[in-house]
Amino acid sequence: MAAIFQSLLGVFRLLCGVLLLACLGVAGHAQAEGLIKVSSRSIEAPMPRMLHDWEALLISGAGLPELSKVQLVNDFFNQRIRFEDDSLLWGQSDYWATPLETLRSGQGDCEDFAIAKYYALKKLGVPASKLRLVYVKALVNGQFGQVARAHMVLAYYKTSAADPWVLDSLVQEVRPASRRDDLLPIFSFNTAGLWHGIGNRASQSTLSRWQNLVQRARNEGFE
């Protein structure tokens, strides 16, 4: 992952959710049913239990306040998905899995956690404008003290000027970025563009790996 992190940093340098109120349960069920049908066509070994848990997430989370949706989604993936390196899981040095690929395998690395949470929150009606995938340097304990490692998290912005909340595969609690001094943001992005750190807009995103992921996710029914 370090290699692709450096290459992406080089590039840097040069529905509308589930229907609410009376139709919450019906809408959540319909969305999940659609994903289960798509998964049957697009993957060879669907996991009904995981997909039914996903259906329950869409239904139970539909009417919640946004920040409660954020915690619910963070808990769902942190508790059900096991961390695994791409080289062991996919036979590639760096592979960005679609949400259904992550649900099917039950495994993923930090990018896969962040991507799955991003699309889950969009399914629950959180606008993409409030969500950004963030490449960071994370301070972790090493053999000789703390070391900085490439890592990806998801940030949720209640408003454009608000302190973002961080969804992290390494930390169960969703915390404001101001309380995550162990993370140094490098750049962030979503389907709309690319930003310096978590602040100033830089340019339209041209990350080919992200664009490829967006298209594959769209083929699975994720917009």
C-alpha positions as a Markdown table, in Angstrom:
| # | Residue | x | y | z |
|---|---|---|---|---|
| 1 | Met | 0.0 | 0.0 | 0.0 |
| 2 | Ala | 2.9 | 2.3 | 0.6 |
| 3 | Ala | 3.9 | 2.3 | -3.1 |
| 4 | Ile | 0.4 | 3.3 | -4.3 |
| 5 | Phe | 0.2 | 5.9 | -1.5 |
| 6 | Gln | 3.4 | 7.5 | -2.8 |
| 7 | Ser | 2.1 | 7.4 | -6.4 |
| 8 | Leu | -1.2 | 9.0 | -5.5 |
| 9 | Leu | 0.6 | 11.6 | -3.5 |
| 10 | Gly | 2.6 | 12.3 | -6.7 |
| 11 | Val | -0.7 | 12.9 | -8.6 |
| 12 | Phe | -1.8 | 15.2 | -5.9 |
| 13 | Arg | 1.3 | 17.3 | -6.1 |
| 14 | Leu | 1.5 | 17.8 | -10.0 |
| 15 | Leu | -30.7 | 6.9 | -3.0 |
| 16 | Cys | -30.4 | 10.0 | -2.5 |
| 17 | Gly | -30.7 | 7.4 | 0.2 |
| 18 | Val | -33.5 | 5.4 | 1.7 |
| 19 | Leu | -37.0 | 7.0 | 1.7 |
| 20 | Leu | -38.0 | 8.2 | 5.1 |
| 21 | Leu | -41.1 | 8.3 | 7.4 |
| 22 | Ala | -43.9 | 5.8 | 6.5 |
| 23 | Cys | -42.0 | 3.9 | 3.8 |
| 24 | Leu | -38.7 | 3.4 | 5.8 |
| 25 | Gly | -38.9 | -0.4 | 6.1 |
| 26 | Val | -40.2 | -0.9 | 2.5 |
| 27 | Ala | -37.5 | 1.3 | 1.0 |
| 28 | Gly | -34.7 | -0.3 | 3.0 |
| 29 | His | -35.9 | -3.8 | 2.1 |
| 30 | Ala | -36.2 | -2.9 | -1.6 |
| 31 | Gln | -32.7 | -1.5 | -1.8 |
| 32 | Ala | -31.2 | -4.5 | 0.0 |
| 33 | Glu | -33.1 | -6.9 | -2.2 |
| 34 | Gly | -31.7 | -5.1 | -5.3 |
| 35 | Leu | -28.2 | -5.5 | -4.0 |
| 36 | Ile | -28.7 | -9.2 | -3.2 |
| 37 | Lys | -29.9 | -9.7 | -6.8 |
| 38 | Val | -27.0 | -7.8 | -8.2 |
| 39 | Ser | -24.6 | -9.7 | -6.0 |
| 40 | Ser | -25.9 | -13.0 | -7.3 |
| 41 | Arg | -25.0 | -11.9 | -10.8 |
| 42 | Ser | -21.7 | -10.2 | -10.1 |
| 43 | Ile | -20.0 | -12.5 | -7.6 |
| 44 | Glu | -19.7 | -16.2 | -7.7 |
| 45 | Ala | -20.2 | -16.9 | -3.9 |
| 46 | Pro | -22.7 | -14.6 | -2.4 |
| 47 | Met | -22.9 | -14.5 | 1.5 |
| 48 | Pro | -26.6 | -14.4 | 2.4 |
| 49 | Arg | -26.0 | -13.8 | 6.1 |
| 50 | Met | -23.8 | -10.8 | 5.5 |
| 51 | Leu | -26.2 | -9.4 | 2.9 |
| 52 | His | -29.1 | -9.9 | 5.3 |
| 53 | Asp | -27.2 | -8.0 | 8.0 |
| 54 | Trp | -26.7 | -5.3 | 5.4 |
| 55 | Glu | -30.4 | -5.2 | 4.7 |
| 56 | Ala | -31.1 | -4.8 | 8.4 |
| 57 | Leu | -28.6 | -2.0 | 8.5 |
| 58 | Leu | -30.4 | -0.1 | 5.8 |
| 59 | Ile | -33.8 | -0.6 | 7.5 |
| 60 | Ser | -32.7 | 0.2 | 11.0 |
| 61 | Gly | -30.5 | 3.2 | 10.0 |
| 62 | Ala | -32.9 | 4.9 | 7.6 |
| 63 | Gly | -34.7 | 7.2 | 10.1 |
| 64 | Leu | -31.7 | 8.0 | 12.3 |
| 65 | Pro | -30.0 | 11.4 | 12.6 |
| 66 | Glu | -26.9 | 11.6 | 10.4 |
| 67 | Leu | -24.4 | 11.3 | 13.1 |
| 68 | Ser | -26.2 | 8.2 | 14.4 |
| 69 | Lys | -26.0 | 6.8 | 10.9 |
| 70 | Val | -22.3 | 7.5 | 10.9 |
| 71 | Gln | -21.7 | 5.5 | 14.2 |
| 72 | Leu | -24.0 | 2.7 | 13.0 |
| 73 | Val | -22.1 | 2.2 | 9.8 |
| 74 | Asn | -18.7 | 2.5 | 11.5 |
| 75 | Asp | -19.7 | -0.2 | 14.0 |
| 76 | Phe | -21.2 | -2.4 | 11.3 |
| 77 | Phe | -18.0 | -2.7 | 9.2 |
| 78 | Asn | -15.5 | -2.6 | 12.1 |
| 79 | Gln | -17.3 | -5.4 | 13.8 |
| 80 | Arg | -18.0 | -7.6 | 10.8 |
| 81 | Ile | -15.0 | -7.1 | 8.5 |
| 82 | Arg | -11.6 | -8.5 | 9.3 |
| 83 | Phe | -8.4 | -6.7 | 8.3 |
| 84 | Glu | -6.4 | -8.4 | 5.6 |
| 85 | Asp | -3.6 | -7.3 | 3.4 |
| 86 | Asp | -4.3 | -6.9 | -0.4 |
| 87 | Ser | -1.5 | -9.2 | -1.3 |
| 88 | Leu | -3.0 | -12.1 | 0.6 |
| 89 | Leu | -6.6 | -11.3 | -0.1 |
| 90 | Trp | -6.4 | -10.3 | -3.8 |
| 91 | Gly | -2.9 | -11.3 | -4.9 |
| 92 | Gln | -2.2 | -7.6 | -5.7 |
| 93 | Ser | 0.0 | -5.0 | -3.9 |
| 94 | Asp | -3.0 | -2.6 | -3.8 |
| 95 | Tyr | -6.6 | -3.4 | -4.7 |
| 96 | Trp | -9.6 | -1.2 | -3.9 |
| 97 | Ala | -12.6 | -3.5 | -3.4 |
| 98 | Thr | -16.2 | -2.6 | -4.1 |
| 99 | Pro | -18.7 | -2.7 | -1.2 |
| 100 | Leu | -20.1 | -6.0 | -2.3 |
| 101 | Glu | -16.6 | -7.5 | -2.7 |
| 102 | Thr | -15.9 | -6.5 | 0.9 |
| 103 | Leu | -19.2 | -7.9 | 2.1 |
| 104 | Arg | -18.6 | -11.1 | 0.3 |
| 105 | Ser | -15.1 | -11.7 | 1.5 |
| 106 | Gly | -15.7 | -10.4 | 5.0 |
| 107 | Gln | -12.1 | -9.0 | 4.8 |
| 108 | Gly | -10.3 | -5.9 | 3.6 |
| 109 | Asp | -7.6 | -3.3 | 4.3 |
| 110 | Cys | -8.1 | 0.3 | 5.4 |
| 111 | Glu | -9.1 | 1.5 | 1.9 |
| 112 | Asp | -11.8 | -1.1 | 1.7 |
| 113 | Phe | -13.2 | -0.2 | 5.1 |
| 114 | Ala | -13.4 | 3.5 | 4.2 |
| 115 | Ile | -14.9 | 2.8 | 0.7 |
| 116 | Ala | -17.6 | 0.5 | 2.1 |
| 117 | Lys | -18.5 | 3.0 | 4.8 |
| 118 | Tyr | -18.7 | 5.8 | 2.2 |
| 119 | Tyr | -21.1 | 3.9 | 0.0 |
| 120 | Ala | -23.1 | 2.7 | 3.0 |
| 121 | Leu | -23.7 | 6.2 | 4.2 |
| 122 | Lys | -24.7 | 7.3 | 0.8 |
| 123 | Lys | -27.2 | 4.5 | 0.7 |
| 124 | Leu | -28.6 | 5.8 | 4.0 |
| 125 | Gly | -29.1 | 9.2 | 2.5 |
| 126 | Val | -26.0 | 11.1 | 3.6 |
| 127 | Pro | -24.9 | 13.4 | 0.7 |
| 128 | Ala | -21.6 | 12.7 | -0.9 |
| 129 | Ser | -20.7 | 16.4 | -0.3 |
| 130 | Lys | -20.5 | 15.6 | 3.4 |
| 131 | Leu | -18.2 | 12.6 | 3.0 |
| 132 | Arg | -14.5 | 12.4 | 2.0 |
| 133 | Leu | -12.1 | 9.6 | 1.9 |
| 134 | Val | -8.9 | 10.8 | 3.5 |
| 135 | Tyr | -5.3 | 9.6 | 3.0 |
| 136 | Val | -3.4 | 10.2 | 6.2 |
| 137 | Lys | -0.2 | 9.4 | 7.9 |
| 138 | Ala | -1.2 | 7.5 | 11.1 |
| 139 | Leu | 1.1 | 7.3 | 14.1 |
| 140 | Val | 1.1 | 3.7 | 15.3 |
| 141 | Asn | 3.3 | 1.9 | 17.9 |
| 142 | Gly | 6.2 | 0.1 | 16.3 |
| 143 | Gln | 9.1 | -1.9 | 17.7 |
| 144 | Phe | 11.2 | 1.2 | 18.4 |
| 145 | Gly | 8.4 | 3.6 | 19.2 |
| 146 | Gln | 5.8 | 5.4 | 17.2 |
| 147 | Val | 6.0 | 5.3 | 13.4 |
| 148 | Ala | 4.0 | 7.0 | 10.7 |
| 149 | Arg | 2.2 | 4.7 | 8.2 |
| 150 | Ala | 0.0 | 5.3 | 5.2 |
| 151 | His | -3.6 | 4.9 | 6.1 |
| 152 | Met | -7.1 | 5.8 | 4.8 |
| 153 | Val | -10.1 | 6.9 | 6.9 |
| 154 | Leu | -13.5 | 8.4 | 6.0 |
| 155 | Ala | -14.5 | 11.9 | 7.2 |
| 156 | Tyr | -18.1 | 13.1 | 7.7 |
| 157 | Tyr | -18.8 | 16.8 | 7.7 |
| 158 | Lys | -22.0 | 17.9 | 9.4 |
| 159 | Thr | -21.5 | 21.3 | 7.7 |
| 160 | Ser | -18.8 | 22.4 | 5.3 |
| 161 | Ala | -17.1 | 24.4 | 8.0 |
| 162 | Ala | -17.5 | 21.9 | 10.8 |
| 163 | Asp | -14.8 | 19.8 | 12.4 |
| 164 | Pro | -15.2 | 16.5 | 10.6 |
| 165 | Trp | -15.9 | 13.2 | 12.3 |
| 166 | Val | -13.5 | 10.4 | 11.6 |
| 167 | Leu | -14.5 | 6.8 | 10.8 |
| 168 | Asp | -11.5 | 4.6 | 11.3 |
| 169 | Ser | -11.0 | 0.9 | 10.9 |
| 170 | Leu | -8.5 | 1.0 | 13.7 |
| 171 | Val | -10.7 | 2.9 | 16.2 |
| 172 | Gln | -14.2 | 1.8 | 17.2 |
| 173 | Glu | -15.3 | 5.2 | 18.4 |
| 174 | Val | -16.2 | 7.9 | 15.9 |
| 175 | Arg | -14.2 | 11.0 | 17.0 |
| 176 | Pro | -13.9 | 14.6 | 15.7 |
| 177 | Ala | -10.7 | 15.2 | 13.7 |
| 178 | Ser | -9.6 | 17.6 | 16.4 |
| 179 | Arg | -9.3 | 14.7 | 18.8 |
| 180 | Arg | -7.3 | 12.6 | 16.4 |
| 181 | Asp | -3.8 | 14.1 | 16.7 |
| 182 | Asp | -2.4 | 10.7 | 15.7 |
| 183 | Leu | -3.6 | 11.3 | 12.1 |
| 184 | Leu | -1.9 | 13.7 | 9.7 |
| 185 | Pro | -4.2 | 14.3 | 6.6 |
| 186 | Ile | -2.4 | 14.4 | 3.3 |
| 187 | Phe | -5.3 | 14.7 | 0.8 |
| 188 | Ser | -8.9 | 13.8 | 0.7 |
| 189 | Phe | -11.4 | 13.1 | -2.1 |
| 190 | Asn | -14.8 | 12.0 | -3.1 |
| 191 | Thr | -16.7 | 11.8 | -6.4 |
| 192 | Ala | -16.6 | 15.6 | -6.7 |
| 193 | Gly | -12.9 | 16.4 | -6.4 |
| 194 | Leu | -9.7 | 16.4 | -4.5 |
| 195 | Trp | -8.6 | 18.5 | -1.5 |
| 196 | His | -5.4 | 19.4 | 0.4 |
| 197 | Gly | -5.7 | 17.5 | 3.7 |
| 198 | Ile | -9.3 | 17.9 | 4.8 |
| 199 | Gly | -9.5 | 21.6 | 3.9 |
| 200 | Asn | -8.8 | 23.6 | 0.8 |
| 201 | Arg | -10.0 | 22.3 | -2.5 |
| 202 | Ala | -7.1 | 21.4 | -4.9 |
| 203 | Ser | -8.4 | 20.1 | -8.2 |
| 204 | Gln | -10.8 | 17.7 | -9.8 |
| 205 | Ser | -9.9 | 14.2 | -8.8 |
| 206 | Thr | -8.0 | 12.3 | -11.5 |
| 207 | Leu | -7.2 | 9.2 | -9.3 |
| 208 | Ser | -7.5 | 6.4 | -11.8 |
| 209 | Arg | -7.9 | 3.7 | -9.1 |
| 210 | Trp | -10.8 | 5.7 | -7.6 |
| 211 | Gln | -12.5 | 6.3 | -10.9 |
| 212 | Asn | -12.2 | 2.6 | -11.7 |
| 213 | Leu | -13.7 | 1.8 | -8.3 |
| 214 | Val | -16.6 | 4.2 | -8.8 |
| 215 | Gln | -17.6 | 2.5 | -12.1 |
| 216 | Arg | -17.4 | -1.0 | -10.6 |
| 217 | Ala | -19.5 | 0.1 | -7.6 |
| 218 | Arg | -22.0 | 1.7 | -9.9 |
| 219 | Asn | -22.3 | -1.7 | -11.7 |
| 220 | Glu | -23.3 | -3.2 | -8.4 |
| 221 | Gly | -26.0 | -0.6 | -7.8 |
| 222 | Phe | -24.1 | 1.9 | -5.7 |
| 223 | Glu | -24.3 | 5.5 | -6.9 |
